[in-house]
Protein backbone atom coordinates (compact mmCIF):
# COMPACT_ATOMS: atom_id res chain seq x y z
CA UNK A 1 0.00 0.00 0.00
CA UNK A 2 2.77 2.42 0.92
CA UNK A 3 4.83 1.33 -2.07
CA UNK A 4 1.85 2.01 -4.34
CA UNK A 5 1.69 5.62 -3.07
CA UNK A 6 5.40 6.15 -3.82
CA UNK A 7 4.95 4.70 -7.30
CA UNK A 8 2.04 7.05 -7.99
CA UNK A 9 4.02 10.10 -6.89
CA UNK A 10 7.00 9.19 -9.06
CA UNK A 11 4.96 8.45 -12.15
CA UNK A 12 3.93 12.04 -12.97
CA UNK A 13 7.46 13.35 -12.45
CA UNK A 14 8.82 10.80 -14.90
CA UNK A 15 6.41 11.94 -17.56
CA UNK A 16 7.33 15.61 -17.75
CA UNK A 17 5.93 17.69 -20.51
CA UNK A 18 8.36 19.11 -23.01
CA UNK A 19 9.44 22.71 -22.37
CA UNK A 20 8.04 25.09 -24.94
CA UNK A 21 10.56 27.79 -24.07
CA UNK A 22 13.24 26.07 -26.12
CA UNK A 23 11.05 26.36 -29.18
CA UNK A 24 10.95 30.17 -28.96
CA UNK A 25 7.48 30.42 -27.50
CA UNK A 26 7.08 32.50 -24.38
CA UNK A 27 4.66 31.64 -21.66
CA UNK A 28 1.97 34.23 -21.00
CA UNK A 29 2.87 36.33 -17.93
CA UNK A 30 0.04 37.15 -15.60
CA UNK A 31 0.38 40.69 -14.34
CA UNK A 32 -0.65 41.33 -10.77
CA UNK A 33 -2.88 44.27 -10.12
CA UNK A 34 -0.28 46.68 -8.70
CA UNK A 35 -1.82 49.92 -7.47
CA UNK A 36 -0.13 53.05 -8.64
CA UNK A 37 2.08 55.06 -6.29
CA UNK A 38 -0.37 57.96 -6.23
CA UNK A 39 -3.34 55.81 -5.22
CA UNK A 40 -1.24 54.13 -2.49
CA UNK A 41 -0.15 57.52 -1.18
CA UNK A 42 -3.74 58.74 -1.22
CA UNK A 43 -4.91 55.68 0.74
CA UNK A 44 -2.08 56.16 3.23
CA UNK A 45 -2.96 59.83 3.82
CA UNK A 46 -6.64 58.97 4.15
CA UNK A 47 -5.89 56.23 6.69
CA UNK A 48 -3.67 58.63 8.65
CA UNK A 49 -6.43 61.24 8.67
CA UNK A 50 -8.91 58.66 9.97
CA UNK A 51 -6.52 57.62 12.76
CA UNK A 52 -5.91 61.26 13.77
CA UNK A 53 -9.66 61.93 13.75
CA UNK A 54 -10.24 58.91 16.00
CA UNK A 55 -7.53 60.09 18.42
CA UNK A 56 -9.05 63.59 18.58
CA UNK A 57 -12.53 62.14 19.09
CA UNK A 58 -11.33 59.88 21.92
CA UNK A 59 -9.41 62.72 23.59
CA UNK A 60 -12.46 65.03 23.45
CA UNK A 61 -14.61 62.24 24.87
CA UNK A 62 -12.17 61.60 27.72
CA UNK A 63 -11.89 65.33 28.45
CA UNK A 64 -15.65 65.59 28.80
CA UNK A 65 -15.73 62.51 30.99
CA UNK A 66 -12.87 63.81 33.17
CA UNK A 67 -14.57 67.19 33.43
CA UNK A 68 -17.60 65.54 35.03
CA UNK A 69 -15.41 63.66 37.52
CA UNK A 70 -13.20 66.69 38.17
CA UNK A 71 -16.05 68.63 39.76
CA UNK A 72 -16.35 65.98 42.45
CA UNK A 73 -12.63 65.85 43.29
CA UNK A 74 -11.50 67.80 46.32
CA UNK A 75 -7.80 67.03 45.86
CA UNK A 76 -6.31 67.52 42.39
CA UNK A 77 -2.77 66.92 41.18
CA UNK A 78 -1.62 69.68 38.83
CA UNK A 79 1.55 67.85 37.86
CA UNK A 80 5.12 67.71 38.93
CA UNK A 81 8.70 67.18 37.98
CA UNK A 82 11.15 64.41 38.82
CA UNK A 83 14.25 65.48 40.73
CA UNK A 84 15.88 62.08 40.91
CA UNK A 85 15.05 58.47 41.60
CA UNK A 86 11.83 58.35 43.64
CA UNK A 87 11.94 62.10 44.30
CA UNK A 88 9.49 64.58 42.78
CA UNK A 89 7.94 67.95 43.40
CA UNK A 90 4.18 68.04 42.89
CA UNK A 91 1.66 70.87 42.79
CA UNK A 92 -1.67 69.92 44.30
CA UNK A 93 -4.92 71.77 44.85
CA UNK A 94 -6.95 71.10 47.97
CA UNK A 95 -10.21 73.01 47.88
CA UNK A 96 -9.21 76.47 46.66
CA UNK A 97 -5.65 76.36 47.98
CA UNK A 98 -2.52 75.32 46.07
CA UNK A 99 0.45 73.56 47.65
CA UNK A 100 3.92 72.52 46.51
CA UNK A 101 4.74 69.10 47.95
CA UNK A 102 8.01 67.20 47.95
CA UNK A 103 7.54 63.48 47.46
CA UNK A 104 10.35 61.04 48.24
CA UNK A 105 10.74 58.58 51.07
CA UNK A 106 8.21 60.76 52.84
CA UNK A 107 5.88 63.57 51.78
CA UNK A 108 6.67 67.12 52.89
CA UNK A 109 4.82 70.37 52.40
CA UNK A 110 7.32 72.74 50.82
CA UNK A 111 5.12 75.81 50.50
CA UNK A 112 1.65 77.12 49.84
CA UNK A 113 1.21 79.08 46.63
CA UNK A 114 -0.41 82.41 47.46
CA UNK A 115 0.77 84.51 44.51
CA UNK A 116 -2.25 85.58 42.45
CA UNK A 117 -0.47 85.41 39.09
CA UNK A 118 0.79 81.90 39.75
CA UNK A 119 -2.68 80.75 40.78
CA UNK A 120 -4.14 82.27 37.61
CA UNK A 121 -1.56 80.42 35.51
CA UNK A 122 -2.33 77.13 37.25
CA UNK A 123 -6.05 77.58 36.72
CA UNK A 124 -5.51 78.54 33.08
CA UNK A 125 -3.39 75.41 32.55
CA UNK A 126 -6.13 73.24 34.00
CA UNK A 127 -8.61 74.19 31.28
CA UNK A 128 -9.51 70.92 29.50
CA UNK A 129 -9.42 72.13 25.89
CA UNK A 130 -6.33 74.27 26.21
CA UNK A 131 -3.83 71.50 25.52
CA UNK A 132 -5.61 70.49 22.32
CA UNK A 133 -5.90 74.15 21.29
CA UNK A 134 -2.18 74.65 21.94
CA UNK A 135 -1.40 71.66 19.73
CA UNK A 136 -3.58 73.03 16.93
CA UNK A 137 -1.95 76.46 17.23
CA UNK A 138 1.54 74.96 17.12
CA UNK A 139 0.66 72.94 14.02
CA UNK A 140 -0.76 75.97 12.21
CA UNK A 141 2.08 78.27 13.23
CA UNK A 142 4.98 75.93 12.47
CA UNK A 143 6.32 78.20 9.74
CA UNK A 144 6.50 81.24 11.98
CA UNK A 145 9.71 82.02 13.84
CA UNK A 146 9.53 80.71 17.40
CA UNK A 147 9.62 83.17 20.28
CA UNK A 148 11.82 80.95 22.41
CA UNK A 149 13.91 83.79 23.87
CA UNK A 150 10.85 85.50 25.38
CA UNK A 151 9.54 82.17 26.68
CA UNK A 152 12.91 81.39 28.25
CA UNK A 153 13.05 84.77 29.97
CA UNK A 154 9.47 84.43 31.25
CA UNK A 155 10.16 80.93 32.54
CA UNK A 156 13.45 81.97 34.16
CA UNK A 157 11.77 84.90 35.90
CA UNK A 158 8.92 82.77 37.19
CA UNK A 159 11.25 79.94 38.20
CA UNK A 160 13.63 82.25 40.08
CA UNK A 161 10.69 83.91 41.82
CA UNK A 162 9.34 80.54 42.96
CA UNK A 163 12.78 79.32 44.08
CA UNK A 164 13.36 82.51 46.11
CA UNK A 165 9.90 82.17 47.62
CA UNK A 166 10.67 78.58 48.57
CA UNK A 167 14.03 79.62 50.08
CA UNK A 168 12.33 82.30 52.18
CA UNK A 169 9.69 79.82 53.33
CA UNK A 170 12.31 77.24 54.27
CA UNK A 171 14.45 79.87 56.04
CA UNK A 172 11.46 81.07 58.09
CA UNK A 173 10.47 77.49 58.95
CA UNK A 174 14.07 76.73 60.00
CA UNK A 175 14.21 79.87 62.19
CA UNK A 176 10.93 78.89 63.87
CA UNK A 177 12.29 75.40 64.46
CA UNK A 178 15.48 76.84 66.01
CA UNK A 179 13.42 79.07 68.31
CA UNK A 180 11.35 76.09 69.43
CA UNK A 181 14.53 74.11 70.09
CA UNK A 182 15.93 76.97 72.19
CA UNK A 183 12.69 77.22 74.17
CA UNK A 184 12.65 73.45 74.83
CA UNK A 185 16.31 73.39 75.85
CA UNK A 186 15.90 76.11 78.51
PAZAPA-4460 file (N, C-alpha, C; in steps of 0.05 Angstrom, whole numbers, plus 32768, in hexadecimal, padded with zeros to 4 digits):
% residues 186
    n_x    n_y    n_z   ca_x   ca_y   ca_z    c_x    c_y    c_z   seq   type   mol
   8010   7FE8   8000   8000   8000   8000   8011   8019   8000     1      X     A
   8026   8019   8011   8037   8030   8012   8048   8032   7FF9     2      X     A
   8051   801B   7FEF   8061   801B   7FD7   8050   8025   7FBF     3      X     A
   8036   801F   7FBF   8025   8028   7FA9   8024   8047   7FA9     4      X     A
   8023   8053   7FC1   8022   8070   7FC3   803C   807D   7FB8     5      X     A
   8053   8071   7FBE   806C   807B   7FB4   806D   8078   7F95     6      X     A
   8063   8062   7F8B   8063   805E   7F6E   8052   8072   7F60     7      X     A
   803B   807A   7F6C   8029   808D   7F60   8035   80A9   7F60     8      X     A
   8044   80AF   7F75   8050   80CA   7F76   8067   80CC   7F62     9      X     A
   8076   80B7   7F5D   808C   80B8   7F4B   8083   80B7   7F2E    10      X     A
   806C   80AC   7F28   8063   80A9   7F0D   805F   80C4   7EFF    11      X     A
   8052   80D8   7F0B   804F   80F1   7EFD   8069   80FF   7EF8    12      X     A
   807C   80FD   7F0B   8095   810B   7F07   80A6   80FE   7EF1    13      X     A
   80A2   80E5   7EEC   80B0   80D8   7ED6   80A6   80E0   7EBB    14      X     A
   808D   80E8   7EBA   8080   80EF   7EA1   807E   810D   7E9F    15      X     A
   8094   811B   7E9E   8093   8138   7E9D   808C   8141   7E81    16      X     A
   807E   8157   7E80   8077   8162   7E66   808F   8170   7E5A    17      X     A
   8091   8170   7E40   80A7   817E   7E34   80A5   819C   7E39    18      X     A
   80BC   81AA   7E3B   80BD   81C6   7E41   80BA   81D5   7E26    19      X     A
   80A6   81E6   7E25   80A1   81F6   7E0D   80B3   820E   7E0B    20      X     A
   80C2   8214   7E1F   80D3   822C   7E1F   80EA   8228   7E0B    21      X     A
   80F3   820F   7E08   8109   8209   7DF6   8100   820E   7DD9    22      X     A
   80E7   820D   7DD4   80DD   820F   7DB8   80D8   822C   7DB1    23      X     A
   80DF   823F   7DC3   80DB   825B   7DBD   80C0   8267   7DC5    24      X     A
   80AF   8256   7DD1   8096   8260   7DDA   8098   8269   7DF7    25      X     A
   808D   8280   7DFD   808E   828A   7E18   8073   8284   7E26    26      X     A
   8075   827E   7E3F   805D   8279   7E4F   8050   8293   7E55    27      X     A
   8035   8294   7E56   8027   82AD   7E5C   802D   82B4   7E79    28      X     A
   8034   82CD   7E7E   8039   82D7   7E99   8020   82E4   7EA4    29      X     A
   8018   82DB   7EBC   8001   82E7   7EC8   800A   82FF   7ED9    30      X     A
   8000   8316   7ED2   8008   832E   7EE1   7FF5   8330   7EFA    31      X     A
   8003   8336   7F10   7FF3   833B   7F29   7FE9   8357   7F28    32      X     A
   7FD2   835B   7F35   7FC6   8375   7F36   7FD6   8387   7F4A    33      X     A
   7FEB   8394   7F41   7FFA   83A6   7F52   7FEE   83C1   7F52    34      X     A
   7FE7   83CB   7F6A   7FDC   83E6   7F6B   7FF2   83FB   7F65    35      X     A
   7FEA   8411   7F5A   7FFD   8425   7F53   8007   8432   7F6D    36      X     A
   801E   8440   7F6B   802A   844D   7F82   8017   8463   7F8D    37      X     A
   800A   8472   7F7B   7FF9   8487   7F83   7FE0   847D   7F93    38      X     A
   7FD5   8467   7F89   7FBD   845C   7F98   7FC6   8451   7FB3    39      X     A
   7FDD   8445   7FB4   7FE7   843B   7FCE   7FEC   8451   7FE2    40      X     A
   7FF8   8467   7FD8   7FFD   847E   7FE8   7FE3   848B   7FF2    41      X     A
   7FCF   848C   7FE0   7FB5   8497   7FE8   7FA8   8486   7FFD    42      X     A
   7FA9   846B   7FFA   7F9E   845A   800F   7FAC   845D   8029    43      X     A
   7FC7   8460   8028   7FD6   8463   8041   7FCF   847D   804F    44      X     A
   7FCC   8493   8040   7FC5   84AD   804C   7FA9   84AB   8058    45      X     A
   7F97   849E   8049   7F7B   849B   8053   7F7A   848B   806D    46      X     A
   7F89   8475   806E   7F8A   8465   8086   7F96   8474   809D    47      X     A
   7FAB   8484   8098   7FB7   8495   80AD   7FA3   84A9   80B7    48      X     A
   7F94   84B5   80A5   7F7F   84C9   80AD   7F6A   84BC   80BF    49      X     A
   7F62   84A4   80B8   7F4E   8495   80C7   7F59   848F   80E3    50      X     A
   7F72   8487   80E5   7F7E   8480   80FF   7F80   849A   8110    51      X     A
   7F88   84B0   8105   7F8A   84C9   8113   7F6E   84D2   811D    52      X     A
   7F5A   84CF   810C   7F3F   84D7   8113   7F35   84C6   812A    53      X     A
   7F3B   84AC   812A   7F33   849A   8140   7F41   84A3   815A    54      X     A
   7F5B   84A9   8158   7F69   84B2   8170   7F5D   84CB   817B    55      X     A
   7F57   84DF   816A   7F4B   84F8   8174   7F30   84F2   8180    56      X     A
   7F20   84E1   8173   7F05   84DB   817E   7F08   84CE   819A    57      X     A
   7F1A   84BB   819D   7F1D   84AE   81B6   7F27   84C1   81CB    58      X     A
   7F3A   84D3   81C4   7F44   84E6   81D8   7F2E   84FA   81E0    59      X     A
   7F1D   8503   81CE   7F07   8515   81D5   7EF3   8506   81E7    60      X     A
   7EEE   84ED   81E1   7EDC   84DD   81F1   7EE7   84DA   820E    61      X     A
   7F01   84D3   8210   7F0D   84D0   822A   7F0E   84EA   823A    62      X     A
   7F12   8501   822C   7F12   851B   8239   7EF7   8521   8245    63      X     A
   7EE2   851B   8236   7EC7   8520   8240   7EC1   850E   8258    64      X     A
   7ECA   84F5   8256   7EC5   84E2   826C   7ED5   84EB   8285    65      X     A
   7EEE   84F3   8281   7EFF   84FC   8297   7EF4   8516   82A3    66      X     A
   7EE8   8527   8293   7EDD   8540   829D   7EC6   853A   82B0    67      X     A
   7EB6   8526   82AA   7EA0   851F   82BD   7EAB   8514   82D7    68      X     A
   7EC0   8504   82D6   7ECC   84F9   82EE   7EDC   850E   82FD    69      X     A
   7EE7   8521   82EF   7EF8   8536   82FB   7EE8   8547   830F    70      X     A
   7ECF   854C   8309   7EBF   855D   831B   7EBC   8550   8337    71      X     A
   7EBD   8536   8338   7EB9   8528   8351   7ED3   8524   8361    72      X     A
   7EEA   8529   8354   7F03   8525   8362   7F0A   853D   8374    73      X     A
   7F12   8537   838C   7F1A   854C   839E   7F38   8550   839C    74      X     A
   7F47   853B   8398   7F64   853D   8395   7F6B   8537   8378    75      X     A
   7F7A   854A   836C   7F82   8546   8350   7FA0   8549   834E    76      X     A
   7FAC   8539   833D   7FC9   853A   8338   7FCC   854B   831E    77      X     A
   7FDB   8560   8320   7FE0   8572   8309   7FF9   856B   82FA    78      X     A
   8007   8556   8303   801F   854D   82F5   8037   8551   8306    79      X     A
   804E   8548   82FC   8066   854A   830B   807E   8545   82F9    80      X     A
   8095   8544   8306   80AE   8540   82F8   80C0   852D   8308    81      X     A
   80CD   851B   82FB   80DF   8508   8308   80FA   8516   830E    82      X     A
   8103   8512   8327   811D   851E   832F   8133   8508   8331    83      X     A
   812B   84F0   832F   813E   84DA   8332   812E   84C0   8336    84      X     A
   813C   84AA   833C   812D   8491   8340   811B   8493   8358    85      X     A
   8101   848F   8354   80ED   848F   8369   80EB   84AA   8377    86      X     A
   80F1   84C0   836A   80EF   84DA   8376   80E2   84ED   8362    87      X     A
   80CB   84F9   8369   80BE   850C   8358   80B3   8523   8368    88      X     A
   80AD   8538   8359   809F   854F   8364   8084   8550   8356    89      X     A
   806F   8551   8365   8054   8551   835A   8045   856A   8362    90      X     A
   8033   8573   8351   8021   8589   8358   8006   857D   835A    91      X     A
   7FF9   8581   8371   7FDF   8576   8376   7FCC   858D   837E    92      X     A
   7FB2   8588   8379   7F9E   859B   8381   7F8B   858D   8394    93      X     A
   7F88   8598   83AB   7F75   858E   83BF   7F61   85A4   83C4    94      X     A
   7F48   859F   83BC   7F34   85B4   83BE   7F3B   85CB   83AB    95      X     A
   7F40   85E2   83B5   7F48   85F9   83A5   7F65   8602   83AB    96      X     A
   7F74   85F1   83B8   7F8F   85F7   83C0   7FA2   85E5   83B0    97      X     A
   7FB9   85F1   83A9   7FCE   85E2   8399   7FE6   85DE   83AB    98      X     A
   7FF2   85C6   83A9   8009   85BF   83B9   801F   85B3   83A7    99      X     A
   8038   85B8   83AF   804E   85AA   83A2   8058   8596   83B6   100      X     A
   8059   857C   83AD   805F   8566   83BF   8077   8557   83B4   101      X     A
   8089   8551   83C6   80A0   8540   83BF   809A   8523   83C5   102      X     A
   809D   8512   83B2   8097   84F6   83B5   80B0   84E5   83B2   103      X     A
   80B7   84D6   83C5   80CF   84C5   83C5   80CA   84AD   83D7   104      X     A
   80DC   84A8   83EA   80D7   8494   83FD   80BF   849B   840F   105      X     A
   80BC   84B5   8413   80A4   84BF   8421   8099   84D7   8411   106      X     A
   8083   84E1   8419   8076   84F7   840C   8077   8510   841E   107      X     A
   8082   8526   8412   8085   853E   8422   8078   8556   8413   108      X     A
   806B   8567   8423   8060   857F   8418   8077   8593   8415   109      X     A
   807D   859C   83FD   8092   85AF   83F8   8089   85CB   83FB   110      X     A
   8072   85D1   83F0   8066   85EC   83F2   804A   85EC   83E8   111      X     A
   803C   8601   83F0   8021   8606   83E5   8024   861D   83D0   112      X     A
   8017   8619   83BA   8018   862E   83A5   8002   8642   83AA   113      X     A
   800B   865B   83AF   7FF8   8670   83B5   7FF9   8687   83A1   114      X     A
   800C   8686   838F   800F   869A   837A   7FF8   8698   8366   115      X     A
   7FEB   86AF   8362   7FD3   86B0   8351   7FD9   86A8   8334   116      X     A
   7FF0   86B2   832A   7FF7   86AC   830E   7FFC   868F   830A   117      X     A
   800A   8682   831D   8010   8666   831B   7FF6   8656   831C   118      X     A
   7FE4   865D   832D   7FCA   864F   8330   7FBB   8652   8316   119      X     A
   7FBB   866A   830A   7FAD   866D   82F0   7FB9   865C   82DA   120      X     A
   7FD4   8659   82DA   7FE1   8648   82C6   7FD9   862B   82CA   121      X     A
   7FD9   8622   82E3   7FD1   8607   82E9   7FB5   8601   82E0   122      X     A
   7FA3   8614   82E6   7F87   8610   82DE   7F84   8610   82C0   123      X     A
   7F93   8621   82B3   7F92   8623   8296   7F9C   8609   8289   124      X     A
   7FB1   85FD   8295   7FBC   85E4   828B   7FA9   85CD   828F   125      X     A
   7F97   85CF   82A2   7F85   85B9   82A8   7F6D   85B8   8296   126      X     A
   7F6A   85CC   8284   7F54   85CC   8272   7F56   85B3   8260   127      X     A
   7F40   85A4   825C   7F42   858A   824E   7F48   858D   8230   128      X     A
   7F3F   85A1   8223   7F44   85A3   8206   7F5D   85B1   81FF   129      X     A
   7F6A   85BD   8212   7F81   85CD   820C   7F98   85BE   8200   130      X     A
   7F9D   85A6   8209   7FB3   8596   81FE   7FAF   858F   81E1   131      X     A
   7F96   8588   81DA   7F90   8582   81BE   7F91   859B   81AD   132      X     A
   7F88   85B2   81B8   7F8A   85CB   81AA   7FA7   85D3   81A6   133      X     A
   7FB8   85CF   81BA   7FD4   85D5   81B7   7FE1   85C4   81A1   134      X     A
   7FD9   85AB   819F   7FE4   8599   818B   7FDB   85A3   816F   135      X     A
   7FC2   85AA   816C   7FB8   85B5   8153   7FC7   85CE   814B   136      X     A
   7FCB   85E0   815E   7FD9   85F9   8159   7FF6   85F4   8150   137      X     A
   8003   85E2   815E   801F   85DB   8156   8020   85D0   813A   138      X     A
   800D   85BF   8133   800D   85B3   8118   8009   85C8   8103   139      X     A
   7FF7   85DB   8108   7FF1   85EF   80F4   8007   8604   80F2   140      X     A
   8015   8609   8108   802A   861D   8109   8046   8612   8107   141      X     A
   8049   85FB   80FB   8064   85EF   80F9   8077   85FF   80E9   142      X     A
   806D   860D   80D5   807E   861C   80C3   8088   8636   80CF   143      X     A
   807A   8640   80E3   8082   8659   80F0   809A   8655   8101   144      X     A
   80AA   866A   8105   80C2   8668   8115   80BA   8665   8132   145      X     A
   80C6   8652   8140   80BF   864E   815C   80C9   8665   816E   146      X     A
   80BA   866A   8183   80C0   867F   8196   80CD   8673   81AE   147      X     A
   80E1   8662   81AA   80EC   8653   81C0   80FB   8665   81D4   148      X     A
   8107   867B   81CB   8116   868C   81DD   8104   8699   81F2   149      X     A
   80EC   86A2   81E9   80D9   86AE   81FC   80CE   8699   820F   150      X     A
   80C9   8681   8205   80BF   866B   8216   80D4   8664   822A   151      X     A
   80ED   8663   8222   8102   865C   8235   8105   8671   824B   152      X     A
   8103   868A   8243   8105   869F   8257   80ED   869E   826B   153      X     A
   80D5   869A   8260   80BD   8699   8271   80BF   8681   8284   154      X     A
   80C8   866A   827A   80CB   8653   828B   80E1   8657   82A0   155      X     A
   80F7   8662   8298   810D   8667   82AB   8104   867A   82C1   156      X     A
   80F5   868F   82BA   80EB   86A2   82CE   80D9   8694   82E1   157      X     A
   80C5   8685   82D7   80B2   8677   82E8   80C0   8662   82F9   158      X     A
   80D3   8654   82ED   80E1   863F   82FC   80F2   864B   8313   159      X     A
   8101   8660   830D   8111   866D   8322   80FF   8678   8338   160      X     A
   80E8   8683   8331   80D6   868E   8344   80CC   8678   8357   161      X     A
   80C5   8661   834B   80BB   864B   835B   80D1   863F   836D   162      X     A
   80E9   863D   8362   8100   8632   8372   8106   8645   8389   163      X     A
   8106   865F   8384   810B   8672   839A   80F5   8671   83AF   164      X     A
   80DC   866E   83A6   80C6   866B   83B8   80C9   8652   83C9   165      X     A
   80D1   863C   83BD   80D5   8624   83CB   80EC   8626   83DF   166      X     A
   8102   8634   83D7   8119   8638   83EA   8110   8648   8402   167      X     A
   8100   865E   83FD   80F7   866E   8414   80E5   865D   8426   168      X     A
   80D3   864D   841A   80C2   863C   842B   80D2   8628   843B   169      X     A
   80E5   861C   842F   80F6   8609   843D   8106   8617   8453   170      X     A
   8111   862F   844D   8121   863D   8461   8110   8645   8479   171      X     A
   80F7   864E   8474   80E5   8655   848A   80DE   863D   849A   172      X     A
   80D8   8626   848D   80D1   860E   849B   80E9   8604   84AC   173      X     A
   8101   8607   84A1   8119   85FF   84B0   811E   8611   84C8   174      X     A
   8119   862B   84C5   811C   863D   84DC   8108   8637   84F2   175      X     A
   80EF   8631   84EA   80DB   862A   84FD   80E3   8610   850C   176      X     A
   80ED   85FD   84FD   80F6   85E4   8509   810C   85E9   851D   177      X     A
   8120   85FA   8516   8136   8601   8528   812B   860E   8542   178      X     A
   8118   8620   853F   810C   862D   8556   80FF   8619   8568   179      X     A
   80F0   8607   855C   80E3   85F2   856D   80F8   85E1   857B   180      X     A
   810D   85DA   856E   8123   85CA   857A   812F   85D9   8592   181      X     A
   8133   85F3   858E   813F   8603   85A4   812C   8604   85BC   182      X     A
   8112   8607   85B6   80FE   8608   85CB   80FC   85ED   85DA   183      X     A
   80FE   85D7   85CC   80FD   85BD   85D9   8116   85B7   85E8   184      X     A
   812D   85C1   85DF   8146   85BC   85ED   8148   85CB   8607   185      X     A
   813C   85E2   860A   813E   85F2   8622   8129   85EC   8635   186      X     A
***
